[in-house]
Amino acid sequence: MANAAAADGVFSKIGAWVLSTGVPDQVRQVDIAGLFSNPYFLIPFIGLVGYLLWKQAFNELIIVMIFICLWWLSGTEYMQTLVVDGVLQIKKVLPVLAGAAAVLGFIIYLYFGRS
């Protein structure tokens, strides 16, 4: 039990530090259309995708696309309504958990399921 209390203390300190940096607010306020029209983001991103295609690193390319899709999905109205008035909506969380498990299973399959 002492280990669980110590772990809670460590995680609460890490959570407080992450919130104090302001990164979650910055991520919420990202202008996606502006980001993908900004050459300082677009040129390195296209370079990364081109490099991954050139190296034929399709697993990594799929992982990049999954992260982009998850980032887009996190900004949808469905995700914004998972918590209403401080109460977690369990009927909305279960499909998200099932989708996350499917994506994790797919990633594990990519790296360990085939040679």
C-alpha positions in Angstrom: 0.0 0.0 0.0 2.9 2.4 0.7 4.1 1.8 -2.9 0.7 2.7 -4.3 0.6 5.9 -2.3 4.2 6.8 -3.4 3.3 6.2 -7.0 0.2 8.4 -6.7 2.3 11.1 -5.3 4.8 10.8 -8.1 2.1 10.8 -10.8 0.3 13.7 -9.3 3.5 15.7 -9.2 4.2 14.8 -12.9 0.6 15.7 -13.8 0.9 19.1 -12.0 4.2 19.8 -13.8 2.7 19.0 -17.2 -0.2 21.3 -16.5 2.1 24.0 -15.3 4.0 23.9 -18.7 0.8 24.9 -20.6 1.4 22.2 -23.2 -2.1 20.7 -23.0 -3.6 24.1 -23.6 -1.3 24.7 -26.5 -2.2 21.4 -28.1 -5.9 22.2 -27.7 -5.5 25.5 -29.5 -3.6 24.3 -32.5 -5.0 25.5 -35.8 -4.8 22.4 -38.0 -5.5 24.2 -41.3 -2.9 26.8 -40.4 -0.4 24.1 -39.4 -0.7 22.2 -42.6 -0.3 25.4 -44.6 2.8 26.6 -42.6 5.9 25.8 -44.6 8.0 25.5 -41.4 5.9 22.4 -40.5 5.0 21.2 -44.0 8.4 21.0 -45.5 9.9 18.8 -42.7 6.8 16.7 -42.6 6.9 16.0 -46.3 10.6 15.3 -45.9 9.9 12.8 -43.2 7.2 11.1 -45.3 9.5 11.1 -48.3 12.4 9.7 -46.3 10.2 6.9 -44.9 9.0 6.0 -48.3 12.5 6.1 -49.7 13.7 3.8 -46.9 10.6 1.7 -47.4 9.9 2.0 -43.7 6.2 1.3 -44.1 5.7 0.3 -40.4 6.9 3.7 -39.3 4.9 5.5 -41.9 1.8 3.7 -40.7 2.6 4.7 -37.1 2.9 8.4 -38.2 -0.4 8.2 -39.9 -2.0 6.6 -36.9 -0.7 9.4 -34.7 -2.1 12.0 -37.1 -5.5 10.3 -37.1 -5.5 10.1 -33.3 -4.6 13.8 -33.0 -7.5 14.6 -35.4 -9.8 12.3 -33.5 -9.0 13.9 -30.2 -10.3 17.2 -31.4 -13.7 15.9 -32.5 -16.9 16.8 -30.7 -17.3 13.2 -29.6 -14.1 13.3 -27.6 -15.0 16.6 -26.1 -18.2 15.2 -24.7 -16.6 12.2 -22.9 -16.7 14.1 -19.6 -19.9 16.1 -19.0 -20.1 18.2 -15.8 -17.1 16.3 -14.3 -18.8 12.9 -14.9 -17.2 10.4 -17.2 -19.7 9.1 -19.7 -19.0 5.4 -19.6 -21.1 4.6 -22.7 -18.9 6.9 -24.7 -15.6 5.7 -23.2 -16.1 2.0 -24.0 -16.0 2.5 -27.8 -12.9 4.7 -27.4 -11.2 2.0 -25.3 -12.2 -0.7 -27.9 -10.7 1.4 -30.7 -7.5 2.0 -28.7 -7.2 -1.7 -28.0 -7.7 -2.4 -31.8 -5.0 0.1 -32.8 -2.6 -1.2 -30.2 -3.2 -4.7 -31.4 -2.6 -3.6 -35.0 0.7 -1.9 -33.9 1.8 -5.0 -32.1 1.0 -7.1 -35.2 3.0 -4.7 -37.4 6.1 -5.2 -35.3 5.9 -8.7 -34.0 3.2 -10.5 -36.0 4.9 -10.7 -39.4 8.5 -10.8 -40.4 
